[in-house]
């Protein structure tokens, strides 16, 4: 698949790429969490660390201006110590992740 040029925001380390065939976009950034956390949809408590989170969006059709609808938010989980070198990718509720980060910041 050929990707068109992308824009990046150095302050948030986000990259948004438009894919030529269907104009879907994704934004990827790193989330730093200093205390263990849990989210619904993930069986185990996750260790403190840096996690990649991707937000996938698609354009809303029929509007006179460009607007996007979130269709998925994914978190990339590293493999477990001593386990196979495999990542898990889990679809999560972005508001639940924000709440976990707020709890993390409040306890720091």
PyMOL commands that place a pseudoatom at each C-alpha (Angstrom):
pseudoatom trace, name=CA, resn=UNK, resi=1, chain=A, elem=C, hetatm=0, pos=[0.000, 0.000, 0.000]
pseudoatom trace, name=CA, resn=UNK, resi=2, chain=A, elem=C, hetatm=0, pos=[1.376, 3.399, -0.920]
pseudoatom trace, name=CA, resn=UNK, resi=3, chain=A, elem=C, hetatm=0, pos=[1.117, 6.058, 1.782]
pseudoatom trace, name=CA, resn=UNK, resi=4, chain=A, elem=C, hetatm=0, pos=[0.808, 9.724, 0.985]
pseudoatom trace, name=CA, resn=UNK, resi=5, chain=A, elem=C, hetatm=0, pos=[3.034, 12.165, 2.876]
pseudoatom trace, name=CA, resn=UNK, resi=6, chain=A, elem=C, hetatm=0, pos=[2.110, 12.586, 6.522]
pseudoatom trace, name=CA, resn=UNK, resi=7, chain=A, elem=C, hetatm=0, pos=[2.251, 15.407, 9.021]
pseudoatom trace, name=CA, resn=UNK, resi=8, chain=A, elem=C, hetatm=0, pos=[3.713, 15.099, 12.463]
pseudoatom trace, name=CA, resn=UNK, resi=9, chain=A, elem=C, hetatm=0, pos=[3.318, 17.045, 15.671]
pseudoatom trace, name=CA, resn=UNK, resi=10, chain=A, elem=C, hetatm=0, pos=[6.695, 16.968, 17.473]
pseudoatom trace, name=CA, resn=UNK, resi=11, chain=A, elem=C, hetatm=0, pos=[5.189, 18.161, 20.756]
pseudoatom trace, name=CA, resn=UNK, resi=12, chain=A, elem=C, hetatm=0, pos=[2.920, 15.132, 21.124]
pseudoatom trace, name=CA, resn=UNK, resi=13, chain=A, elem=C, hetatm=0, pos=[4.963, 12.734, 18.997]
pseudoatom trace, name=CA, resn=UNK, resi=14, chain=A, elem=C, hetatm=0, pos=[1.830, 11.974, 16.960]
pseudoatom trace, name=CA, resn=UNK, resi=15, chain=A, elem=C, hetatm=0, pos=[1.861, 10.986, 13.335]
pseudoatom trace, name=CA, resn=UNK, resi=16, chain=A, elem=C, hetatm=0, pos=[-1.223, 10.992, 11.164]
pseudoatom trace, name=CA, resn=UNK, resi=17, chain=A, elem=C, hetatm=0, pos=[-1.031, 9.107, 7.895]
pseudoatom trace, name=CA, resn=UNK, resi=18, chain=A, elem=C, hetatm=0, pos=[-3.629, 9.055, 5.159]
pseudoatom trace, name=CA, resn=UNK, resi=19, chain=A, elem=C, hetatm=0, pos=[-3.881, 5.837, 3.227]
pseudoatom trace, name=CA, resn=UNK, resi=20, chain=A, elem=C, hetatm=0, pos=[-4.626, 6.545, -0.432]
pseudoatom trace, name=CA, resn=UNK, resi=21, chain=A, elem=C, hetatm=0, pos=[-7.250, 3.838, -1.157]
pseudoatom trace, name=CA, resn=UNK, resi=22, chain=A, elem=C, hetatm=0, pos=[-9.879, 4.641, 1.496]
pseudoatom trace, name=CA, resn=UNK, resi=23, chain=A, elem=C, hetatm=0, pos=[-8.742, 7.872, 3.202]
pseudoatom trace, name=CA, resn=UNK, resi=24, chain=A, elem=C, hetatm=0, pos=[-8.692, 6.241, 6.633]
pseudoatom trace, name=CA, resn=UNK, resi=25, chain=A, elem=C, hetatm=0, pos=[-6.232, 7.740, 9.067]
pseudoatom trace, name=CA, resn=UNK, resi=26, chain=A, elem=C, hetatm=0, pos=[-4.429, 6.692, 12.174]
pseudoatom trace, name=CA, resn=UNK, resi=27, chain=A, elem=C, hetatm=0, pos=[-2.668, 8.613, 14.872]
pseudoatom trace, name=CA, resn=UNK, resi=28, chain=A, elem=C, hetatm=0, pos=[0.012, 6.939, 16.951]
pseudoatom trace, name=CA, resn=UNK, resi=29, chain=A, elem=C, hetatm=0, pos=[1.576, 8.184, 20.171]
pseudoatom trace, name=CA, resn=UNK, resi=30, chain=A, elem=C, hetatm=0, pos=[3.451, 6.991, 23.232]
pseudoatom trace, name=CA, resn=UNK, resi=31, chain=A, elem=C, hetatm=0, pos=[1.742, 6.986, 26.636]
pseudoatom trace, name=CA, resn=UNK, resi=32, chain=A, elem=C, hetatm=0, pos=[3.958, 7.003, 29.742]
pseudoatom trace, name=CA, resn=UNK, resi=33, chain=A, elem=C, hetatm=0, pos=[2.414, 5.393, 32.817]
pseudoatom trace, name=CA, resn=UNK, resi=34, chain=A, elem=C, hetatm=0, pos=[4.414, 5.239, 36.054]
pseudoatom trace, name=CA, resn=UNK, resi=35, chain=A, elem=C, hetatm=0, pos=[2.223, 2.850, 38.074]
pseudoatom trace, name=CA, resn=UNK, resi=36, chain=A, elem=C, hetatm=0, pos=[0.689, -0.548, 37.171]
pseudoatom trace, name=CA, resn=UNK, resi=37, chain=A, elem=C, hetatm=0, pos=[-2.769, -0.204, 35.593]
pseudoatom trace, name=CA, resn=UNK, resi=38, chain=A, elem=C, hetatm=0, pos=[-5.665, -2.266, 34.322]
pseudoatom trace, name=CA, resn=UNK, resi=39, chain=A, elem=C, hetatm=0, pos=[-8.280, -1.739, 31.620]
pseudoatom trace, name=CA, resn=UNK, resi=40, chain=A, elem=C, hetatm=0, pos=[-11.374, -3.739, 30.755]
pseudoatom trace, name=CA, resn=UNK, resi=41, chain=A, elem=C, hetatm=0, pos=[-10.627, -6.092, 27.889]
pseudoatom trace, name=CA, resn=UNK, resi=42, chain=A, elem=C, hetatm=0, pos=[-7.143, -6.798, 29.260]
pseudoatom trace, name=CA, resn=UNK, resi=43, chain=A, elem=C, hetatm=0, pos=[-6.984, -9.817, 31.569]
pseudoatom trace, name=CA, resn=UNK, resi=44, chain=A, elem=C, hetatm=0, pos=[-3.932, -8.825, 33.594]
pseudoatom trace, name=CA, resn=UNK, resi=45, chain=A, elem=C, hetatm=0, pos=[-2.632, -5.734, 35.335]
pseudoatom trace, name=CA, resn=UNK, resi=46, chain=A, elem=C, hetatm=0, pos=[-0.096, -4.020, 33.079]
pseudoatom trace, name=CA, resn=UNK, resi=47, chain=A, elem=C, hetatm=0, pos=[3.287, -2.920, 34.365]
pseudoatom trace, name=CA, resn=UNK, resi=48, chain=A, elem=C, hetatm=0, pos=[4.370, 0.703, 34.465]
pseudoatom trace, name=CA, resn=UNK, resi=49, chain=A, elem=C, hetatm=0, pos=[6.050, 1.748, 31.246]
pseudoatom trace, name=CA, resn=UNK, resi=50, chain=A, elem=C, hetatm=0, pos=[5.648, 3.343, 27.840]
pseudoatom trace, name=CA, resn=UNK, resi=51, chain=A, elem=C, hetatm=0, pos=[2.861, 2.055, 25.626]
pseudoatom trace, name=CA, resn=UNK, resi=52, chain=A, elem=C, hetatm=0, pos=[2.067, 2.752, 21.984]
pseudoatom trace, name=CA, resn=UNK, resi=53, chain=A, elem=C, hetatm=0, pos=[-1.568, 3.746, 21.433]
pseudoatom trace, name=CA, resn=UNK, resi=54, chain=A, elem=C, hetatm=0, pos=[-3.095, 4.082, 17.959]
pseudoatom trace, name=CA, resn=UNK, resi=55, chain=A, elem=C, hetatm=0, pos=[-6.357, 5.817, 17.125]
pseudoatom trace, name=CA, resn=UNK, resi=56, chain=A, elem=C, hetatm=0, pos=[-7.949, 4.846, 13.815]
pseudoatom trace, name=CA, resn=UNK, resi=57, chain=A, elem=C, hetatm=0, pos=[-10.389, 7.261, 12.187]
pseudoatom trace, name=CA, resn=UNK, resi=58, chain=A, elem=C, hetatm=0, pos=[-12.437, 7.579, 9.035]
pseudoatom trace, name=CA, resn=UNK, resi=59, chain=A, elem=C, hetatm=0, pos=[-13.853, 10.715, 7.408]
pseudoatom trace, name=CA, resn=UNK, resi=60, chain=A, elem=C, hetatm=0, pos=[-17.511, 11.563, 7.921]
pseudoatom trace, name=CA, resn=UNK, resi=61, chain=A, elem=C, hetatm=0, pos=[-19.155, 11.682, 4.497]
pseudoatom trace, name=CA, resn=UNK, resi=62, chain=A, elem=C, hetatm=0, pos=[-21.548, 14.322, 3.239]
pseudoatom trace, name=CA, resn=UNK, resi=63, chain=A, elem=C, hetatm=0, pos=[-20.315, 17.290, 5.259]
pseudoatom trace, name=CA, resn=UNK, resi=64, chain=A, elem=C, hetatm=0, pos=[-19.172, 20.626, 3.841]
pseudoatom trace, name=CA, resn=UNK, resi=65, chain=A, elem=C, hetatm=0, pos=[-16.073, 20.430, 6.081]
pseudoatom trace, name=CA, resn=UNK, resi=66, chain=A, elem=C, hetatm=0, pos=[-13.594, 17.693, 6.974]
pseudoatom trace, name=CA, resn=UNK, resi=67, chain=A, elem=C, hetatm=0, pos=[-14.492, 15.761, 10.126]
pseudoatom trace, name=CA, resn=UNK, resi=68, chain=A, elem=C, hetatm=0, pos=[-13.311, 12.396, 11.430]
pseudoatom trace, name=CA, resn=UNK, resi=69, chain=A, elem=C, hetatm=0, pos=[-15.015, 9.590, 13.376]
pseudoatom trace, name=CA, resn=UNK, resi=70, chain=A, elem=C, hetatm=0, pos=[-12.962, 7.383, 15.704]
pseudoatom trace, name=CA, resn=UNK, resi=71, chain=A, elem=C, hetatm=0, pos=[-13.430, 3.747, 14.727]
pseudoatom trace, name=CA, resn=UNK, resi=72, chain=A, elem=C, hetatm=0, pos=[-10.855, 2.099, 17.008]
pseudoatom trace, name=CA, resn=UNK, resi=73, chain=A, elem=C, hetatm=0, pos=[-8.318, 2.821, 19.733]
pseudoatom trace, name=CA, resn=UNK, resi=74, chain=A, elem=C, hetatm=0, pos=[-5.610, 0.181, 20.078]
pseudoatom trace, name=CA, resn=UNK, resi=75, chain=A, elem=C, hetatm=0, pos=[-2.951, -0.340, 22.737]
pseudoatom trace, name=CA, resn=UNK, resi=76, chain=A, elem=C, hetatm=0, pos=[0.160, -2.383, 21.955]
pseudoatom trace, name=CA, resn=UNK, resi=77, chain=A, elem=C, hetatm=0, pos=[1.176, -4.587, 24.879]
pseudoatom trace, name=CA, resn=UNK, resi=78, chain=A, elem=C, hetatm=0, pos=[4.713, -5.965, 25.110]
pseudoatom trace, name=CA, resn=UNK, resi=79, chain=A, elem=C, hetatm=0, pos=[5.306, -9.677, 25.561]
pseudoatom trace, name=CA, resn=UNK, resi=80, chain=A, elem=C, hetatm=0, pos=[5.542, -10.996, 29.105]
pseudoatom trace, name=CA, resn=UNK, resi=81, chain=A, elem=C, hetatm=0, pos=[8.978, -11.524, 30.684]
pseudoatom trace, name=CA, resn=UNK, resi=82, chain=A, elem=C, hetatm=0, pos=[10.085, -15.074, 29.950]
pseudoatom trace, name=CA, resn=UNK, resi=83, chain=A, elem=C, hetatm=0, pos=[7.356, -15.514, 27.343]
pseudoatom trace, name=CA, resn=UNK, resi=84, chain=A, elem=C, hetatm=0, pos=[7.464, -15.632, 23.570]
pseudoatom trace, name=CA, resn=UNK, resi=85, chain=A, elem=C, hetatm=0, pos=[8.519, -12.405, 21.834]
pseudoatom trace, name=CA, resn=UNK, resi=86, chain=A, elem=C, hetatm=0, pos=[5.009, -11.398, 20.769]
pseudoatom trace, name=CA, resn=UNK, resi=87, chain=A, elem=C, hetatm=0, pos=[2.995, -8.231, 21.170]
pseudoatom trace, name=CA, resn=UNK, resi=88, chain=A, elem=C, hetatm=0, pos=[-0.703, -8.166, 21.864]
pseudoatom trace, name=CA, resn=UNK, resi=89, chain=A, elem=C, hetatm=0, pos=[-2.844, -5.494, 20.271]
pseudoatom trace, name=CA, resn=UNK, resi=90, chain=A, elem=C, hetatm=0, pos=[-6.035, -4.787, 22.216]
pseudoatom trace, name=CA, resn=UNK, resi=91, chain=A, elem=C, hetatm=0, pos=[-8.997, -2.586, 21.220]
pseudoatom trace, name=CA, resn=UNK, resi=92, chain=A, elem=C, hetatm=0, pos=[-9.696, -0.331, 24.222]
pseudoatom trace, name=CA, resn=UNK, resi=93, chain=A, elem=C, hetatm=0, pos=[-12.058, 2.418, 25.334]
pseudoatom trace, name=CA, resn=UNK, resi=94, chain=A, elem=C, hetatm=0, pos=[-10.057, 5.674, 25.002]
pseudoatom trace, name=CA, resn=UNK, resi=95, chain=A, elem=C, hetatm=0, pos=[-11.929, 7.297, 27.908]
pseudoatom trace, name=CA, resn=UNK, resi=96, chain=A, elem=C, hetatm=0, pos=[-10.928, 4.411, 30.166]
pseudoatom trace, name=CA, resn=UNK, resi=97, chain=A, elem=C, hetatm=0, pos=[-7.263, 4.948, 29.206]
pseudoatom trace, name=CA, resn=UNK, resi=98, chain=A, elem=C, hetatm=0, pos=[-7.564, 8.669, 29.997]
pseudoatom trace, name=CA, resn=UNK, resi=99, chain=A, elem=C, hetatm=0, pos=[-9.061, 7.799, 33.398]
pseudoatom trace, name=CA, resn=UNK, resi=100, chain=A, elem=C, hetatm=0, pos=[-6.168, 5.391, 34.105]
pseudoatom trace, name=CA, resn=UNK, resi=101, chain=A, elem=C, hetatm=0, pos=[-3.654, 8.119, 33.189]
pseudoatom trace, name=CA, resn=UNK, resi=102, chain=A, elem=C, hetatm=0, pos=[-5.446, 10.618, 35.454]
pseudoatom trace, name=CA, resn=UNK, resi=103, chain=A, elem=C, hetatm=0, pos=[-5.305, 8.139, 38.366]
pseudoatom trace, name=CA, resn=UNK, resi=104, chain=A, elem=C, hetatm=0, pos=[-1.620, 7.582, 37.588]
pseudoatom trace, name=CA, resn=UNK, resi=105, chain=A, elem=C, hetatm=0, pos=[-0.877, 11.334, 37.625]
pseudoatom trace, name=CA, resn=UNK, resi=106, chain=A, elem=C, hetatm=0, pos=[-2.858, 11.877, 40.844]
pseudoatom trace, name=CA, resn=UNK, resi=107, chain=A, elem=C, hetatm=0, pos=[-0.878, 9.198, 42.698]
pseudoatom trace, name=CA, resn=UNK, resi=108, chain=A, elem=C, hetatm=0, pos=[2.511, 10.535, 41.564]
for i in range(1, 108): cmd.bond("trace and resi %d" % i, "trace and resi %d" % (i + 1))
show_as sticks, trace
zoom trace
